[in-house]
Amino acid sequence: MPFAENIGFMTQALMPELNRQPQKLSHIHLMGVCGTGMASLAGMLKTQGYEVSGSDANVYPPMSLLLESLKIPVFDGYVPDNLAQQPDLVIVGNVITRDNPEAIELARLKLPYLSFPQAIRQFAIQEKMAIVVSGTHGKTTTASLVAWILEEAGMDPGFMIGGIPRNFESNFKLGTGAYFVIEGDEYDSAFFDKGPKFLHYNPSFVILTSIEFDHADIYRNLEHVIESFRKLIHLIPKDGYLIANGDDKIIYREIKGALCKLETYGFDKGNGWRIGEVSDSEDLTAFSVIRNGQEANNKTFKTPLFGRHNVSNCLSAVVLAHVLGVPENALSTALRSFRGVKRRQEIIGEKRGITVMDDFAHHPTAVRETVRAVKKKYPHRRLVVVFEPRSNSSRRNIFQAQYAESFDAGDLMMIREPAMVEKIPVHERFSARELVNQLTRKGLEAYSFGETDGLLAELLSSAKQDDVVLIMSNGGFDNLHQRFLEAL
């Protein structure tokens, strides 16, 4: 089947018949190579023996360091000359627009091309059974945990993850086992394919954690988002499994149309698998698992992860482990030894008694759950929350009101005005100042800043011993984390 068959939108410049893998394949070039997924794919292709090159306009750690360690050359910026060697195949990341100079040159040279998810299916998943971890929240942590459970069980999984799992110190692995674990991203595939990435992955197993409105730059409304997840649910074969968060009202409604085997999980009593008692110690969270209401047969597991959302993520992995026949001792060991993911509630340093934590949260629900979880972890310490709205949705005012409910557990909030808003109409832009006004009216201490340097100066002036400083951004945040630690 030609790759272009199901493409919803194709530019006139790129020829649909070239949307394929060529027979002769030695040199592969990736446009947008410093994206988390694209850098992982580049590493995987290099491991498979291909000559790999890439280009990007935003080169910063940790992906730039990963590519450097793999000796993959990266062109800084997009220009036609990047394709002067005429690679055998070009993989086009979804950051690339149709008027990108390199994309225009790709069309002129008539080179074969694939989108990122097409390449994943072709070079990584192949004949393996795909475990697709999907949902608005929790994909990276859950996928990393699933991969670690399978690794501990001796199943040697392949995986590609949108973060760096600390147990592996790499976000990709080919693996020789039967399973391939991948995040099911609902974002669009490429400028020539506006469908979500997860539709390319041929899932045998799907974990569905949550469905909320996000990605306001590509989805019209919540129903548009739901339509994409509905397509994913219908892709699962009859002998496959959907492991669904039954606490999510939208998911609970949508899974009624599933044709595959179904397991539900969560805190509510109506779920086939549910969480019983939860208790926290300094280093571990213990939670009991009750199956089909049989409390007498419940099992207790321990994990270093903390927060209600992470306990739910852990339960989804427990259910999948049961479906795949993972021995209980291997499951318990994996949960307890899981070290998390870089940039997910990651403690990156401690200076002068101040703990600095980095987190990727940007959607208002993720921000709220992260702030609550960190405050519960450190109830007797002041929590300083520093937030940069950087995603395409968070830079718009569509979530302005929701963010006002996301910081209640914090003690001091510092919010940066969004950058890169030139292409967003003024009346559609998120306002950090307005958010601070909303928080202040609720009796919370909060301040807004027009740029990072001023925020850093105030943070250095305000921070004191025993503070926990939680810095949240889905980008580099002008290297605020390290600059703050170094200044301390």
C-alpha positions in Angstrom: 0.0 0.0 0.0 1.5 3.4 -0.9 2.3 5.6 2.1 0.4 8.5 0.6 -2.9 6.7 0.3 -4.5 8.0 3.5 -2.9 11.5 3.4 -5.5 14.2 4.0 -3.6 17.1 2.5 -0.8 17.1 -0.1 0.9 20.1 -1.4 1.3 20.5 -5.2 5.0 20.8 -4.8 5.7 17.4 -3.3 4.8 14.4 -5.6 2.6 11.8 -3.8 4.3 9.0 -5.7 7.6 9.9 -4.0 6.1 9.5 -0.5 7.8 6.1 -0.1 11.0 4.3 0.9 13.3 3.9 -2.1 14.8 0.6 -3.0 18.4 2.0 -2.8 18.9 3.3 0.7 22.1 4.4 2.2 21.9 8.1 3.2 18.9 9.4 5.2 18.4 13.1 6.0 16.0 14.3 8.7 14.5 17.8 8.6 13.7 19.0 12.1 16.2 16.5 13.6 16.4 18.1 17.1 12.8 17.4 17.9 12.7 14.7 20.6 11.2 12.1 18.4 13.2 13.0 15.4 16.5 12.8 17.3 15.5 9.4 18.6 14.7 8.2 15.1 18.0 9.6 13.8 19.8 7.6 16.5 17.9 4.5 15.7 18.7 4.8 12.0 22.4 5.3 12.8 22.3 2.2 14.9 20.8 0.3 11.9 23.9 1.2 9.8 22.5 4.1 7.7 24.4 7.3 7.0 22.4 9.9 8.8 22.4 13.7 8.7 19.9 16.3 9.9 19.0 20.0 10.0 17.2 22.2 12.5 16.7 25.8 13.5 16.5 25.1 17.3 19.5 23.2 18.5 19.7 22.8 22.3 20.2 20.1 24.9 19.3 17.3 25.6 18.7 16.3 21.9 21.7 18.3 20.6 24.0 16.4 23.0 22.4 13.0 22.0 23.0 13.7 18.3 26.6 14.9 19.0 27.3 11.7 21.0 26.0 9.6 18.0 28.3 11.6 15.6 25.3 12.6 13.5 26.1 15.9 11.7 23.4 18.6 12.1 23.1 21.7 9.8 22.2 24.8 11.8 19.2 26.3 9.9 17.2 25.3 6.9 18.8 26.1 3.5 18.7 24.4 0.1 22.4 23.5 0.3 21.6 21.0 3.1 20.3 18.7 0.4 23.3 19.2 -1.9 24.4 15.6 -1.4 20.9 14.4 -2.5 20.2 11.8 0.2 18.3 8.7 -0.8 15.5 9.5 1.6 14.3 12.6 3.5 12.3 12.4 6.6 10.2 15.5 7.2 9.4 16.5 10.8 6.1 18.2 11.5 7.9 21.4 12.5 8.6 21.9 8.8 6.2 24.1 6.8 5.5 23.9 3.1 7.3 27.1 2.5 10.5 26.0 4.3 13.5 26.6 2.0 14.6 23.0 2.5 11.1 21.6 1.8 11.0 23.6 -1.4 14.4 22.2 -2.4 13.2 18.7 -1.6 10.3 19.1 -4.0 12.6 20.5 -6.7 15.1 17.6 -6.4 12.2 15.1 -6.5 13.7 13.0 -3.7 11.7 10.2 -1.8 10.3 11.4 1.5 8.4 10.1 4.5 6.8 11.7 7.5 8.2 10.9 11.0 5.4 8.4 11.9 5.7 6.7 8.5 9.4 6.3 9.1 8.8 4.9 12.6 6.4 2.2 11.2 8.8 1.4 8.4 12.1 1.3 10.3 11.2 0.6 13.9 7.9 -1.2 14.3 8.1 -3.3 11.2 6.7 -6.8 12.2 6.7 -6.2 15.9 3.5 -5.8 18.0 3.1 -2.1 18.8 2.2 -1.0 22.3 0.9 2.6 21.8 0.6 4.8 24.9 -1.8 7.6 24.0 -3.7 10.4 25.7 -3.4 14.1 26.4 -1.3 13.5 29.5 1.1 10.9 30.9 2.4 9.4 27.7 6.1 9.8 28.3 6.2 8.5 31.8 3.8 5.7 31.1 5.6 4.5 28.0 8.9 4.7 29.8 7.6 2.6 32.7 6.1 0.0 30.3 9.4 -0.3 28.5 11.2 -0.8 31.8 8.8 -3.4 33.0 9.3 -5.4 29.8 13.1 -5.0 30.1 13.0 -6.3 33.7 10.9 -9.2 32.5 13.6 -10.2 30.0 11.4 -9.4 27.0 14.0 -7.0 25.4 11.5 -4.5 24.0 12.1 -1.9 21.3 10.9 1.6 22.2 10.8 5.2 21.1 9.8 7.8 23.7 9.4 11.5 23.8 11.7 12.0 26.7 14.8 10.2 28.1 14.0 7.4 30.5 16.6 7.5 33.2 16.7 3.7 33.5 17.9 3.5 29.9 19.6 7.0 29.5 18.3 6.8 25.9 14.9 7.4 24.4 15.2 4.7 21.8 16.1 1.1 21.6 15.7 -1.4 18.8 15.3 -4.5 20.9 15.0 -8.1 19.7 11.8 -8.9 21.5 8.2 -9.1 20.1 7.1 -5.7 21.4 7.7 -2.1 20.4 6.6 0.6 22.8 5.8 4.1 21.4 4.0 7.2 22.5 0.8 7.7 20.5 1.0 11.4 19.7 -2.2 13.0 18.5 -0.3 15.9 16.9 -0.3 16.1 13.1 2.2 14.0 11.1 3.6 16.5 8.6 2.6 19.5 6.6 1.6 17.1 3.8 -0.3 14.8 6.3 -2.5 16.6 8.8 -3.7 13.3 10.5 -2.4 12.4 13.9 0.8 10.4 14.2 -0.7 7.5 16.1 -2.8 6.4 13.1 0.4 5.1 11.4 1.5 2.8 14.2 -0.7 -0.3 13.6 -1.4 -0.8 17.3 -1.8 -4.2 18.9 -2.2 -2.7 22.4 -3.3 0.8 23.3 -3.1 2.5 26.7 -5.4 5.5 26.7 -4.8 7.8 29.7 -6.9 10.9 29.1 -8.7 13.0 26.4 -8.8 16.8 26.7 -8.6 19.7 24.4 -5.1 20.6 23.4 -3.1 21.6 20.3 -5.3 24.5 19.5 -3.2 25.3 16.4 -4.4 22.1 14.7 -7.6 21.1 16.4 -10.8 23.1 16.1 -12.4 22.1 19.3 -12.7 19.2 21.8 -14.9 17.1 19.4 -12.2 17.3 16.8 -9.7 15.9 19.3 -12.1 13.1 20.2 -12.6 12.2 16.5 -8.9 11.4 16.3 -8.8 9.2 19.4 -12.0 7.5 18.1 -10.1 6.5 15.0 -7.3 5.1 17.1 -9.7 3.0 19.1 -11.2 1.6 15.9 -7.7 0.7 14.6 -7.1 -1.8 17.4 -7.7 -5.4 16.0 -10.3 -7.6 17.6 -7.6 -9.7 19.3 -5.8 -6.6 20.5 -6.3 -4.8 23.8 -7.4 -1.3 24.8 -6.4 -0.4 28.4 -8.5 2.7 29.1 -8.7 5.2 32.0 -12.3 4.7 33.1 -12.1 7.7 35.4 -12.1 10.0 32.3 -15.7 10.7 31.3 -14.9 11.2 27.6 -12.9 7.9 27.4 -15.6 6.1 29.3 -18.1 7.2 26.6 -15.8 6.5 23.6 -14.7 2.9 24.6 -18.3 1.7 24.1 -17.4 1.6 20.4 -14.3 -0.5 20.8 -14.2 -3.7 18.9 -11.2 -5.1 20.7 -10.6 -6.6 24.1 -11.0 -4.0 26.8 -9.7 -3.4 30.3 -10.5 -0.3 32.4 -8.5 1.2 35.2 -8.6 4.1 37.7 -9.7 5.2 41.1 -13.5 4.8 40.5 -15.2 1.6 41.7 -16.7 0.9 38.3 -13.2 0.1 36.8 -12.1 -3.5 36.3 -8.8 -2.5 37.8 -8.8 0.1 40.5 -6.5 1.7 43.0 -7.2 1.0 46.7 -5.0 2.4 49.5 -2.3 4.9 48.6 0.4 5.8 51.1 3.5 8.0 50.8 6.9 7.7 52.5 9.9 9.9 51.9 11.1 8.0 48.9 8.3 5.7 47.7 4.6 5.7 47.0 2.7 2.4 47.9 -0.6 1.6 46.2 -2.8 -1.4 46.3 -4.5 -2.8 43.2 -8.0 -4.3 43.3 -9.2 -6.3 40.4 -12.9 -6.9 39.6 -13.8 -5.7 43.1 -12.0 -8.5 44.9 -10.4 -6.6 47.8 -9.3 -9.8 49.4 -7.0 -10.5 46.5 -5.5 -7.1 46.1 -1.8 -6.6 45.5 0.4 -3.8 46.7 3.2 -2.2 44.7 5.8 0.5 45.5 7.2 3.2 43.2 9.4 6.3 43.4 6.8 8.2 41.4 4.5 10.5 43.3 1.2 12.2 42.7 -2.3 10.9 41.9 -1.8 11.1 38.2 1.4 9.0 38.4 -0.3 6.3 40.5 -2.9 6.1 37.8 -0.2 5.9 35.1 1.4 3.0 37.1 -1.9 1.1 37.3 -2.2 1.3 33.5 1.2 -0.3 33.2 0.3 -3.0 35.8 -2.8 -3.9 33.7 -0.7 -4.2 30.5 1.9 -6.3 32.3 -0.9 -8.7 33.3 -2.2 -8.9 29.8 1.3 -9.7 28.5 2.0 -12.3 31.2 4.8 -10.4 33.0 5.7 -12.3 36.2 4.6 -10.4 39.3 8.1 -10.4 40.8 9.5 -8.7 37.7 6.6 -6.2 37.7 7.2 -5.3 41.4 11.0 -4.9 40.8 10.4 -2.7 37.8 8.0 -0.4 39.5 10.2 0.0 42.5 13.4 0.5 40.5 11.9 2.9 37.9 13.9 6.1 37.9 11.5 8.3 36.0 12.1 10.5 32.9 14.3 13.5 32.4 12.3 16.7 32.7 9.4 15.0 34.4 9.5 16.0 38.1 13.3 15.7 37.8 15.4 17.1 40.6 18.3 18.7 38.7 20.2 20.1 41.6 20.3 21.4 45.2 22.2 24.5 46.3 22.1 26.4 49.6 19.3 24.1 50.7 17.1 25.0 47.7 15.9 22.1 45.6 15.4 22.8 41.9 13.0 20.6 39.9 12.4 20.5 36.2 9.1 19.5 34.6 7.7 19.5 31.1 4.1 20.3 32.1 2.3 22.9 30.0 -1.4 22.0 29.6 -3.4 23.5 32.6 -4.4 20.0 33.8 -0.8 18.8 33.8 0.4 22.0 35.5 -2.3 21.5 38.2 -1.5 17.9 38.9 2.2 18.5 38.9 2.0 21.4 41.4 -0.3 19.4 43.6 2.0 16.3 43.5 5.1 18.3 44.3 3.4 20.1 47.2 2.2 16.8 48.6 5.7 15.4 48.3 7.1 18.4 50.2 4.3 19.6 52.4 6.5 21.5 54.9 8.6 23.4 52.4 7.7 26.5 50.4 6.9 25.7 46.8 8.0 28.3 44.3 6.4 27.6 40.9 8.0 29.1 37.8 6.1 28.7 34.5 6.8 29.4 30.9 3.8 29.1 28.5 5.5 27.9 25.4 3.4 25.3 23.6 1.2 26.4 20.7 -1.9 26.1 22.9 -0.5 27.7 26.1 0.6 30.8 24.2 -3.0 31.4 23.3 -5.7 32.6 25.7 -7.9 29.5 25.1 -6.7 28.2 28.5 -6.5 31.6 30.3 -9.3 30.8 32.7 -8.1 27.2 33.3 -4.6 28.2 34.3 -6.1 30.3 37.1 -7.1 27.0 38.7 -3.7 25.3 38.2 -1.5 26.9 40.8 -3.6 26.7 44.0 -1.1 24.4 45.7 1.8 26.7 45.1 3.2 29.2 47.6 4.8 31.7 45.2 4.3 31.8 41.4 6.4 33.4 38.8 4.9 33.4 35.3 6.7 34.5 32.1 4.9 36.2 29.3 4.9 33.9 26.3 7.6 34.4 23.6 7.2 33.9 19.9 3.7 35.3 19.7 4.2 37.4 16.6 2.0 35.1 14.4 -0.8 34.9 17.0 -3.4 37.8 16.8 -3.1 40.1 19.8 -6.6 39.3 21.0 -5.8 35.6 21.0 -2.6 35.7 23.1 -2.2 34.4 26.6 -1.5 37.1 29.2 0.8 36.2 32.2 -0.2 39.6 33.7 -3.9 38.7 33.6 -3.2 35.2 35.1 -1.3 36.9 37.9 -4.2 39.2 38.5 -6.5 36.2 38.7 -4.2 34.4 41.2 -3.7 37.5 43.3 -7.5 38.0 43.6 -7.6 34.4 45.0 -5.1 35.4 47.7 -2.1 33.8 46.1 1.3 35.4 45.7 2.2 35.7 42.0 4.3 37.9 39.7 4.6 38.2 35.9 7.7 38.9 33.8 8.2 40.1 30.3 11.5 38.2 29.8 13.6 35.5 31.5 16.4 37.7 32.7 14.1 39.7 35.0 12.4 36.6 36.2 15.8 35.0 37.1 16.9 38.1 39.0 13.7 38.1 41.1 13.9 34.3 41.6 17.5 34.7 43.0 16.3 37.5 45.2 13.3 35.6 46.5 14.5 32.1 46.9 15.6 31.0 50.4 16.7 27.9 52.2 14.3 24.9 52.2 12.4 26.2 49.1 11.5 23.8 46.3 11.7 25.6 43.0 9.5 23.9 40.4 10.4 25.1 36.9 7.9 24.1 34.2 8.3 24.6 30.4 8.1 22.3 27.4 11.1 24.1 25.9 14.6 25.3 27.0 13.3 28.3 29.0 16.5 30.2 28.1 18.5 27.6 30.2 16.9 29.1 33.3 17.4 25.9 35.4 21.2 25.8 35.1 21.6 29.6 35.2 19.7 29.7 38.5 21.7 26.8 40.0 25.0 28.4 38.9 24.0 31.7 40.3 23.2 30.1 43.7 
